[in-house]
Amino acid sequence: MVSFRVLPKKRQISIFGIRAVGKTTYLVMLINKLSKMMNISNMHILAGLDYYMRMMNWILRGEGPPPTKLAERLLIHVRMKIDGQTVEVRTYDLAGAEIERMGETFRALIDIGNGYIFLIEPSPDPDRKVTQVWLIYRFIEYLTQGFEKVVKKPIAFVFTKNDLYGIKNPEQFFWTYTSPVFNLAQTFYKLKKFAFFAVSAFGGDLETLRMQGKEIQPINIEKPFFWLINNV
């Protein structure tokens, strides 16, 4: 789960995704990318510096971060100014298996969120595809209280690992990818604000980039973040 708190309104955003969809990678590389942006200043890691650096060590070695353990809830807390506005970012690295179980943690992350990022890997594997469509359905079902309540909270549906998949039109691809399992348009009519993105945390194969001596170049990883900041 990732929680963004923008002062003084204290907005919070929760992030979801199944196992191995790239939640840890997304969170760590988002912070890395934000630290380099011209419109962001006074950025400080207030908590979780050791965890962030440990994950960056794995990434720079070309191995990627290890899977988050079930019991881990590791916090990274960052404060920054975006175009002069003070923003606090709280990221909680939570195992995807806990999200898939849809227990108390899953429901709590929905309840506290003012907006959401839902990470999706566009894998052709039937098990992963079905699990992701199922989780999106259950997420919207809970959020809308059984499809009875219209929800104005914004949701960013984000395809990961786009250096592999090359998605040009994320919205069109979303319906193409999910409809063979279930036509999720049947549930989206209760949502008022949603958008689709395709990102790459590394911009290429991590091991290849390291062997070639090239720097990691995330692609569009900040776009869901700023869209949510502007819509919550």
Backbone as CSV, one residue per row, in Angstrom:
resi,resn,N_x,N_y,N_z,CA_x,CA_y,CA_z,C_x,C_y,C_z
1,MET,0.848,-1.184,0.000,0.000,0.000,0.000,0.878,1.225,0.000
2,VAL,0.476,2.248,-0.748,1.168,3.520,-0.707,0.167,4.591,-0.309
3,SER,0.566,5.447,0.587,-0.323,6.505,1.081,0.351,7.845,0.862
4,PHE,-0.291,8.744,0.106,0.231,10.069,-0.133,-0.541,11.054,0.729
5,ARG,0.152,11.908,1.459,-0.515,12.905,2.287,-0.070,14.281,1.828
6,VAL,-0.989,15.049,1.264,-0.681,16.381,0.769,-1.225,17.397,1.762
7,LEU,-0.361,18.178,2.360,-0.772,19.151,3.356,-1.344,20.390,2.671
8,PRO,-2.392,21.038,3.237,-3.009,20.702,4.522,-4.178,19.733,4.421
9,LYS,-4.542,19.287,3.218,-5.733,18.457,3.049,-5.530,17.000,3.457
10,LYS,-4.285,16.577,3.617,-3.964,15.239,4.098,-4.617,14.142,3.253
11,ARG,-4.425,14.215,1.950,-4.955,13.201,1.059,-4.145,11.917,1.197
12,GLN,-4.805,10.793,1.075,-4.117,9.509,1.159,-4.516,8.636,-0.023
13,ILE,-3.538,7.967,-0.590,-3.764,7.127,-1.763,-3.225,5.735,-1.479
14,SER,-4.038,4.719,-1.762,-3.655,3.328,-1.524,-3.332,2.639,-2.846
15,ILE,-2.405,1.709,-2.790,-1.995,1.002,-3.997,-2.231,-0.486,-3.842
16,PHE,-2.707,-1.117,-4.917,-3.039,-2.540,-4.900,-2.395,-3.255,-6.078
17,GLY,-2.306,-4.567,-5.976,-1.792,-5.390,-7.056,-1.484,-6.783,-6.533
18,ILE,-1.525,-7.766,-7.424,-1.288,-9.143,-7.018,0.204,-9.380,-6.800
19,ARG,0.537,-10.588,-6.402,1.934,-10.959,-6.174,2.773,-10.765,-7.434
20,ALA,3.971,-10.213,-7.248,4.975,-10.073,-8.320,4.526,-9.144,-9.441
21,VAL,3.578,-8.251,-9.145,3.164,-7.293,-10.170,4.146,-6.124,-10.251
22,GLY,4.972,-5.963,-9.213,5.979,-4.910,-9.221,5.687,-3.762,-8.286
23,LYS,4.987,-4.027,-7.171,4.640,-2.952,-6.233,5.879,-2.332,-5.589
24,THR,6.778,-3.180,-5.069,7.990,-2.666,-4.441,8.817,-1.871,-5.444
25,THR,8.990,-2.418,-6.623,9.751,-1.740,-7.672,9.129,-0.392,-8.010
26,TYR,7.810,-0.382,-8.157,7.126,0.866,-8.490,7.351,1.913,-7.402
27,LEU,7.181,1.525,-6.147,7.303,2.480,-5.045,8.715,3.048,-4.942
28,VAL,9.705,2.163,-5.015,11.089,2.602,-4.863,11.512,3.484,-6.031
29,MET,11.163,3.068,-7.255,11.578,3.845,-8.414,10.782,5.138,-8.547
30,LEU,9.555,5.171,-8.028,8.809,6.427,-8.007,9.535,7.451,-7.140
31,ILE,9.950,7.048,-5.950,10.689,7.961,-5.075,11.993,8.396,-5.735
32,ASN,12.668,7.441,-6.368,13.915,7.756,-7.064,13.675,8.792,-8.163
33,LYS,12.622,8.597,-8.948,12.326,9.524,-10.051,11.926,10.902,-9.528
34,LEU,11.098,10.939,-8.492,10.669,12.226,-7.944,11.852,13.036,-7.432
35,SER,12.865,12.338,-6.894,14.025,13.044,-6.340,14.839,13.761,-7.413
36,LYS,14.605,13.423,-8.676,15.380,14.001,-9.780,14.608,15.049,-10.572
37,MET,13.349,15.278,-10.230,12.506,16.147,-11.042,12.708,17.615,-10.682
38,MET,12.684,18.469,-11.698,12.997,19.888,-11.527,11.949,20.616,-10.690
39,ASN,10.692,20.175,-10.751,9.640,20.892,-10.025,9.490,20.408,-8.589
40,ILE,10.389,19.517,-8.161,10.352,18.986,-6.802,11.614,19.422,-6.055
41,SER,11.423,19.927,-4.838,12.557,20.410,-4.040,12.375,19.997,-2.589
42,ASN,13.423,20.192,-1.822,13.396,19.921,-0.376,12.884,18.519,-0.070
43,MET,13.349,17.535,-0.812,12.878,16.163,-0.631,13.728,15.456,0.419
44,HIS,13.061,14.919,1.432,13.756,14.244,2.524,13.046,12.931,2.845
45,ILE,13.827,11.868,3.053,13.278,10.591,3.489,13.266,10.598,5.017
46,LEU,12.086,10.723,5.597,11.949,10.866,7.044,11.955,9.524,7.766
47,ALA,11.535,8.461,7.077,11.547,7.114,7.651,11.715,6.114,6.520
48,GLY,12.437,5.033,6.806,12.611,3.983,5.813,13.803,4.157,4.904
49,LEU,14.749,5.021,5.273,15.920,5.234,4.417,16.700,3.939,4.219
50,ASP,16.898,3.161,5.285,17.652,1.913,5.169,16.957,0.938,4.230
51,TYR,15.624,0.841,4.341,14.870,-0.057,3.456,14.969,0.405,2.005
52,TYR,14.789,1.692,1.771,14.899,2.233,0.418,16.275,1.942,-0.176
53,MET,17.326,2.185,0.593,18.679,1.955,0.088,18.938,0.472,-0.153
54,ARG,18.378,-0.387,0.704,18.545,-1.831,0.497,17.890,-2.271,-0.808
55,MET,16.708,-1.746,-1.093,16.030,-2.082,-2.342,16.797,-1.537,-3.549
56,MET,17.338,-0.316,-3.418,18.134,0.251,-4.509,19.399,-0.562,-4.742
57,ASN,19.957,-1.136,-3.680,21.133,-1.984,-3.840,20.813,-3.209,-4.692
58,TRP,19.672,-3.844,-4.406,19.240,-4.982,-5.227,19.057,-4.557,-6.680
59,ILE,18.428,-3.411,-6.889,18.135,-2.946,-8.240,19.407,-2.625,-9.003
60,LEU,20.333,-1.907,-8.379,21.570,-1.528,-9.062,22.475,-2.725,-9.327
61,ARG,22.289,-3.802,-8.577,23.021,-5.041,-8.851,22.418,-5.806,-10.026
62,GLY,21.291,-5.312,-10.537,20.658,-5.955,-11.689,19.761,-7.107,-11.327
63,GLU,19.416,-7.243,-10.045,18.629,-8.393,-9.607,17.175,-8.043,-9.320
64,GLY,16.882,-6.782,-9.113,15.534,-6.394,-8.722,15.301,-6.704,-7.259
65,PRO,14.307,-6.048,-6.645,14.041,-6.282,-5.220,13.464,-7.663,-4.993
66,PRO,13.764,-8.283,-3.849,13.182,-9.589,-3.526,11.710,-9.443,-3.198
67,PRO,10.932,-10.526,-3.286,9.505,-10.454,-2.944,9.309,-10.011,-1.496
68,THR,8.289,-9.198,-1.286,7.963,-8.766,0.067,7.394,-9.932,0.857
69,LYS,7.906,-10.135,2.075,7.433,-11.238,2.901,6.060,-10.935,3.459
70,LEU,5.317,-11.996,3.761,3.941,-11.840,4.204,3.804,-10.954,5.439
71,ALA,4.730,-11.075,6.363,4.612,-10.340,7.625,5.150,-8.913,7.541
72,GLU,5.786,-8.556,6.423,6.440,-7.264,6.322,5.445,-6.142,6.003
73,ARG,5.577,-5.042,6.724,4.875,-3.804,6.408,5.901,-2.687,6.581
74,LEU,6.707,-2.490,5.565,7.855,-1.614,5.690,7.516,-0.211,5.174
75,LEU,7.767,0.785,6.001,7.348,2.153,5.740,8.480,2.970,5.126
76,ILE,8.147,3.711,4.072,9.007,4.780,3.574,8.188,6.066,3.645
77,HIS,8.700,7.065,4.344,7.991,8.321,4.553,8.855,9.442,3.996
78,VAL,8.320,10.145,3.002,9.078,11.185,2.309,8.300,12.496,2.351
79,ARG,9.014,13.604,2.580,8.423,14.938,2.479,9.127,15.690,1.356
80,MET,8.351,16.474,0.584,8.927,17.222,-0.531,8.044,18.415,-0.822
81,LYS,8.520,19.282,-1.676,7.700,20.359,-2.221,7.534,20.140,-3.719
82,ILE,6.272,20.161,-4.175,5.960,20.035,-5.594,5.415,21.372,-6.052
83,ASP,6.176,22.057,-6.894,5.801,23.404,-7.336,5.487,24.298,-6.135
84,GLY,6.275,24.153,-5.065,6.133,24.984,-3.884,5.135,24.492,-2.861
85,GLN,4.359,23.431,-3.183,3.363,22.896,-2.243,3.955,21.720,-1.478
86,THR,3.846,21.763,-0.154,4.395,20.700,0.676,3.563,19.436,0.540
87,VAL,4.243,18.318,0.298,3.588,17.027,0.103,4.314,15.995,0.954
88,GLU,3.561,15.141,1.605,4.144,14.004,2.309,3.692,12.716,1.641
89,VAL,4.637,11.822,1.429,4.373,10.538,0.786,4.699,9.435,1.777
90,ARG,3.704,8.612,2.087,3.921,7.460,2.962,3.688,6.194,2.146
91,THR,4.712,5.377,2.022,4.599,4.139,1.267,4.760,2.956,2.207
92,TYR,3.819,2.009,2.098,3.876,0.800,2.899,4.028,-0.380,1.960
93,ASP,5.163,-1.033,2.010,5.418,-2.161,1.129,4.746,-3.394,1.724
94,LEU,3.656,-3.811,1.099,2.811,-4.891,1.600,2.810,-6.046,0.613
95,ALA,2.917,-7.256,1.098,2.956,-8.436,0.223,1.670,-8.550,-0.586
96,GLY,1.811,-8.875,-1.888,0.653,-9.043,-2.753,-0.260,-10.153,-2.298
97,ALA,0.300,-11.167,-1.660,-0.521,-12.280,-1.182,-1.532,-11.808,-0.151
98,GLU,-1.150,-10.806,0.661,-2.079,-10.277,1.653,-3.216,-9.514,0.977
99,ILE,-2.901,-8.814,-0.099,-3.939,-8.114,-0.855,-4.884,-9.114,-1.498
100,GLU,-4.332,-10.195,-2.066,-5.163,-11.199,-2.729,-6.118,-11.883,-1.761
101,ARG,-5.730,-11.976,-0.495,-6.616,-12.617,0.491,-7.818,-11.743,0.832
102,MET,-7.712,-10.448,0.544,-8.817,-9.515,0.732,-9.330,-9.501,2.167
103,GLY,-8.407,-9.565,3.098,-8.788,-9.551,4.500,-8.931,-8.138,5.032
104,GLU,-8.688,-7.993,6.326,-8.870,-6.699,6.984,-7.941,-5.635,6.412
105,THR,-6.711,-6.031,6.063,-5.770,-5.057,5.510,-6.279,-4.517,4.187
106,PHE,-6.756,-5.404,3.333,-7.307,-5.010,2.034,-8.424,-3.988,2.217
107,ARG,-9.348,-4.282,3.102,-10.487,-3.386,3.317,-10.053,-2.074,3.954
108,ALA,-9.075,-2.150,4.869,-8.598,-0.932,5.531,-7.941,0.020,4.541
109,LEU,-7.198,-0.534,3.580,-6.526,0.313,2.596,-7.536,1.016,1.702
110,ILE,-8.655,0.366,1.426,-9.718,1.013,0.661,-10.384,2.099,1.495
111,ASP,-10.662,1.777,2.754,-11.394,2.709,3.620,-10.631,4.010,3.838
112,ILE,-9.302,3.926,4.002,-8.540,5.141,4.316,-8.157,5.926,3.069
113,GLY,-8.290,5.324,1.907,-7.829,5.968,0.688,-8.758,7.063,0.201
114,ASN,-8.164,8.182,-0.224,-8.901,9.206,-0.957,-8.781,8.995,-2.459
115,GLY,-7.869,8.138,-2.851,-7.647,7.781,-4.246,-6.807,6.522,-4.281
116,TYR,-6.718,5.894,-5.483,-6.104,4.563,-5.553,-5.271,4.396,-6.823
117,ILE,-4.198,3.616,-6.683,-3.439,3.106,-7.828,-3.592,1.593,-7.831
118,PHE,-4.031,1.056,-8.955,-4.187,-0.389,-9.090,-3.208,-0.868,-10.160
119,LEU,-2.160,-1.589,-9.730,-1.137,-2.073,-10.647,-1.571,-3.379,-11.298
120,ILE,-1.372,-3.471,-12.614,-1.755,-4.644,-13.389,-0.583,-5.034,-14.279
121,GLU,-0.177,-6.297,-14.246,0.784,-6.782,-15.235,0.000,-7.416,-16.380
122,PRO,0.170,-6.934,-17.625,-0.603,-7.465,-18.750,-0.087,-8.815,-19.246
123,SER,0.135,-9.719,-18.322,0.652,-11.037,-18.662,-0.426,-11.865,-19.367
124,PRO,-0.051,-12.636,-20.401,-1.025,-13.518,-21.055,-1.331,-14.779,-20.244
125,ASP,-0.584,-15.009,-19.160,-0.806,-16.193,-18.340,-2.248,-16.199,-17.818
126,PRO,-3.001,-17.261,-18.088,-4.423,-17.279,-17.694,-4.641,-17.104,-16.197
127,ASP,-3.800,-17.725,-15.370,-3.984,-17.617,-13.924,-3.828,-16.182,-13.452
128,ARG,-2.795,-15.496,-13.938,-2.564,-14.114,-13.523,-3.663,-13.195,-14.068
129,LYS,-4.085,-13.436,-15.293,-5.136,-12.606,-15.878,-6.433,-12.738,-15.093
130,VAL,-6.841,-13.970,-14.812,-8.092,-14.194,-14.082,-8.008,-13.614,-12.678
131,THR,-6.871,-13.815,-11.996,-6.716,-13.304,-10.639,-6.805,-11.783,-10.610
132,GLN,-6.211,-11.123,-11.587,-6.230,-9.664,-11.612,-7.624,-9.121,-11.897
133,VAL,-8.338,-9.735,-12.834,-9.704,-9.295,-13.119,-10.595,-9.528,-11.898
134,TRP,-10.426,-10.669,-11.257,-11.185,-10.978,-10.044,-10.938,-9.942,-8.958
135,LEU,-9.663,-9.549,-8.764,-9.329,-8.612,-7.709,-9.873,-7.216,-8.024
136,ILE,-9.818,-6.800,-9.292,-10.398,-5.513,-9.673,-11.899,-5.511,-9.401
137,TYR,-12.570,-6.589,-9.780,-14.013,-6.704,-9.547,-14.329,-6.581,-8.057
138,ARG,-13.609,-7.343,-7.229,-13.884,-7.320,-5.795,-13.534,-5.973,-5.172
139,PHE,-12.479,-5.339,-5.679,-12.092,-4.002,-5.218,-13.227,-3.006,-5.473
140,ILE,-13.751,-2.998,-6.696,-14.836,-2.067,-7.033,-16.105,-2.435,-6.274
141,GLU,-16.350,-3.725,-6.107,-17.523,-4.171,-5.355,-17.493,-3.632,-3.926
142,TYR,-16.347,-3.752,-3.269,-16.239,-3.260,-1.897,-16.303,-1.735,-1.860
143,LEU,-15.595,-1.095,-2.784,-15.533,0.363,-2.806,-16.919,0.979,-2.990
144,THR,-17.745,0.355,-3.826,-19.076,0.894,-4.129,-20.169,0.295,-3.245
145,GLN,-19.741,-0.437,-2.209,-20.684,-1.068,-1.281,-21.693,-1.944,-2.018
146,GLY,-21.121,-2.888,-2.766,-21.959,-3.837,-3.494,-22.612,-3.228,-4.716
147,PHE,-21.927,-2.262,-5.368,-22.412,-1.602,-6.576,-23.666,-0.762,-6.323
148,GLU,-23.837,-0.316,-5.084,-24.985,0.511,-4.731,-24.623,2.000,-4.658
149,LYS,-23.350,2.307,-4.411,-22.925,3.679,-4.156,-22.060,4.196,-5.304
150,VAL,-22.348,5.408,-5.785,-21.499,6.058,-6.780,-20.258,6.610,-6.085
151,VAL,-19.086,6.342,-6.638,-17.815,6.711,-6.002,-17.097,7.763,-6.841
152,LYS,-16.731,8.876,-6.195,-16.020,9.949,-6.878,-14.511,9.896,-6.634
153,LYS,-14.062,9.012,-5.757,-12.625,8.880,-5.507,-11.915,8.426,-6.798
154,PRO,-10.791,9.042,-7.144,-10.116,8.689,-8.390,-9.335,7.379,-8.286
155,ILE,-9.312,6.633,-9.385,-8.577,5.372,-9.460,-7.704,5.386,-10.708
156,ALA,-6.413,5.149,-10.540,-5.482,5.018,-11.657,-5.189,3.538,-11.872
157,PHE,-5.571,3.017,-13.024,-5.258,1.638,-13.396,-3.969,1.671,-14.215
158,VAL,-2.932,1.013,-13.680,-1.576,1.194,-14.195,-0.995,-0.141,-14.644
159,PHE,-0.723,-0.259,-15.941,-0.038,-1.443,-16.451,1.462,-1.305,-16.191
160,THR,2.050,-2.337,-15.607,3.470,-2.329,-15.280,4.289,-3.028,-16.366
161,LYS,5.611,-2.884,-16.268,6.578,-3.588,-17.125,6.324,-3.309,-18.612
162,ASN,6.018,-2.036,-18.925,5.638,-1.722,-20.296,6.811,-1.729,-21.259
163,ASP,8.050,-1.795,-20.754,9.179,-2.009,-21.665,9.085,-3.375,-22.333
164,LEU,8.386,-4.325,-21.682,8.176,-5.656,-22.261,6.933,-5.708,-23.139
165,TYR,5.885,-5.000,-22.740,4.590,-5.171,-23.398,4.273,-4.103,-24.442
166,GLY,4.881,-2.943,-24.355,4.730,-1.929,-25.394,3.306,-1.444,-25.617
167,ILE,2.570,-1.191,-24.548,1.185,-0.747,-24.674,1.155,0.726,-25.084
168,LYS,0.460,1.024,-26.185,0.372,2.392,-26.690,-0.874,3.113,-26.190
169,ASN,-1.969,2.380,-26.065,-3.234,2.965,-25.627,-3.724,2.188,-24.409
170,PRO,-3.350,2.626,-23.195,-3.670,1.845,-21.987,-5.165,1.620,-21.782
171,GLU,-5.994,2.617,-22.090,-7.438,2.447,-21.874,-8.004,1.376,-22.801
172,GLN,-7.669,1.456,-24.058,-8.150,0.448,-25.007,-7.640,-0.937,-24.633
173,PHE,-6.358,-0.998,-24.232,-5.782,-2.292,-23.883,-6.449,-2.876,-22.652
174,PHE,-6.832,-2.034,-21.693,-7.482,-2.525,-20.478,-8.722,-3.344,-20.818
175,TRP,-9.569,-2.815,-21.677,-10.803,-3.529,-22.009,-10.509,-4.772,-22.835
176,THR,-9.518,-4.684,-23.716,-9.142,-5.858,-24.522,-8.582,-6.968,-23.639
177,TYR,-7.784,-6.577,-22.648,-7.124,-7.551,-21.777,-8.106,-8.216,-20.818
178,THR,-9.032,-7.434,-20.266,-9.901,-7.957,-19.215,-11.189,-8.588,-19.735
179,SER,-11.699,-8.146,-20.859,-13.026,-8.598,-21.300,-13.136,-10.096,-21.567
180,PRO,-12.072,-10.802,-21.997,-12.225,-12.257,-22.152,-12.554,-12.982,-20.840
181,VAL,-12.198,-12.358,-19.714,-12.523,-12.948,-18.409,-13.890,-12.462,-17.936
182,PHE,-14.068,-11.132,-17.941,-15.344,-10.532,-17.536,-15.354,-9.092,-18.019
183,ASN,-16.482,-8.645,-18.534,-16.594,-7.278,-19.009,-16.750,-6.333,-17.820
184,LEU,-15.631,-5.746,-17.393,-15.631,-4.908,-16.196,-16.394,-3.604,-16.384
185,ALA,-16.786,-3.278,-17.612,-17.639,-2.104,-17.818,-18.943,-2.238,-17.046
186,GLN,-19.313,-3.463,-16.735,-20.523,-3.702,-15.941,-20.386,-3.172,-14.515
187,THR,-19.168,-2.939,-14.078,-18.928,-2.427,-12.718,-18.469,-0.980,-12.712
188,PHE,-17.898,-0.494,-13.810,-17.313,0.843,-13.839,-18.359,1.949,-13.851
189,TYR,-19.608,1.640,-14.104,-20.625,2.688,-14.185,-20.839,3.381,-12.849
190,LYS,-20.345,2.786,-11.766,-20.431,3.407,-10.447,-19.204,4.261,-10.126
191,LEU,-18.230,4.330,-11.034,-17.016,5.106,-10.817,-17.070,6.388,-11.632
192,LYS,-16.703,7.516,-11.014,-16.761,8.804,-11.691,-15.408,9.289,-12.191
193,LYS,-14.321,8.870,-11.536,-12.985,9.337,-11.925,-12.037,8.149,-12.034
194,PHE,-11.612,7.853,-13.233,-10.600,6.813,-13.411,-9.808,7.115,-14.678
195,ALA,-8.578,6.638,-14.697,-7.693,6.842,-15.837,-6.776,5.639,-15.955
196,PHE,-6.178,5.490,-17.133,-5.355,4.319,-17.431,-3.954,4.764,-17.835
197,PHE,-2.954,4.016,-17.369,-1.561,4.348,-17.630,-0.776,3.075,-17.933
198,ALA,0.339,3.243,-18.641,1.282,2.153,-18.854,2.673,2.681,-18.510
199,VAL,3.375,1.996,-17.608,4.644,2.501,-17.098,5.707,1.399,-17.150
200,SER,6.941,1.839,-17.071,8.068,0.920,-16.909,8.965,1.466,-15.814
201,ALA,9.163,0.686,-14.775,9.969,1.159,-13.648,11.442,1.276,-14.001
202,PHE,11.914,0.433,-14.927,13.335,0.413,-15.270,13.627,0.928,-16.675
203,GLY,12.673,0.830,-17.580,12.895,1.239,-18.959,13.630,0.215,-19.792
204,GLY,13.736,-0.997,-19.293,14.414,-2.065,-20.016,14.744,-3.200,-19.071
205,ASP,15.327,-4.246,-19.618,15.727,-5.382,-18.791,16.831,-4.955,-17.838
206,LEU,16.635,-5.205,-16.558,17.542,-4.697,-15.531,18.954,-5.238,-15.691
207,GLU,19.078,-6.522,-15.916,20.407,-7.135,-16.069,21.110,-6.607,-17.317
208,THR,20.364,-6.445,-18.407,20.958,-5.928,-19.648,21.446,-4.500,-19.475
209,LEU,20.634,-3.669,-18.809,21.042,-2.296,-18.567,22.328,-2.244,-17.749
210,ARG,22.407,-3.092,-16.727,23.602,-3.101,-15.882,24.825,-3.553,-16.672
211,MET,24.682,-4.602,-17.461,25.806,-5.123,-18.241,26.293,-4.112,-19.277
212,GLN,25.372,-3.308,-19.806,25.728,-2.300,-20.804,26.191,-0.993,-20.177
213,GLY,26.163,-0.919,-18.848,26.585,0.287,-18.163,25.623,1.446,-18.318
214,LYS,24.360,1.142,-18.608,23.361,2.189,-18.808,22.591,2.440,-17.514
215,GLU,22.159,3.682,-17.346,21.364,4.022,-16.183,19.919,3.570,-16.373
216,ILE,19.259,3.291,-15.257,17.838,2.971,-15.284,17.064,4.222,-15.649
217,GLN,16.130,4.096,-16.603,15.345,5.233,-17.055,13.861,4.902,-16.972
218,PRO,13.230,5.117,-15.813,11.796,4.840,-15.696,10.994,5.619,-16.736
219,ILE,9.932,4.979,-17.226,9.094,5.593,-18.252,7.691,5.816,-17.688
220,ASN,7.297,7.067,-17.601,5.934,7.474,-17.204,5.551,7.055,-15.786
221,ILE,6.517,6.688,-14.975,6.192,6.149,-13.649,5.570,7.206,-12.743
222,GLU,5.850,8.475,-13.005,5.332,9.552,-12.167,3.926,10.002,-12.587
223,LYS,3.478,9.630,-13.785,2.214,10.156,-14.302,0.993,9.758,-13.468
224,PRO,0.855,8.490,-13.036,-0.289,8.178,-12.157,-0.256,8.959,-10.857
225,PHE,0.932,9.163,-10.301,1.084,9.912,-9.055,0.541,11.331,-9.200
226,PHE,0.976,12.042,-10.244,0.548,13.423,-10.414,-0.930,13.520,-10.796
227,TRP,-1.426,12.542,-11.555,-2.856,12.544,-11.879,-3.699,12.432,-10.618
228,LEU,-3.280,11.570,-9.713,-4.019,11.407,-8.467,-3.914,12.631,-7.573
229,ILE,-2.713,13.212,-7.501,-2.525,14.407,-6.694,-3.464,15.518,-7.178
230,ASN,-3.681,15.583,-8.483,-4.529,16.633,-9.050,-6.013,16.320,-8.973
231,ASN,-6.366,15.064,-8.642,-7.776,14.663,-8.680,-8.381,14.276,-7.343
232,VAL,-7.541,14.065,-6.310,-8.119,13.712,-5.015,-8.573,14.972,-4.285
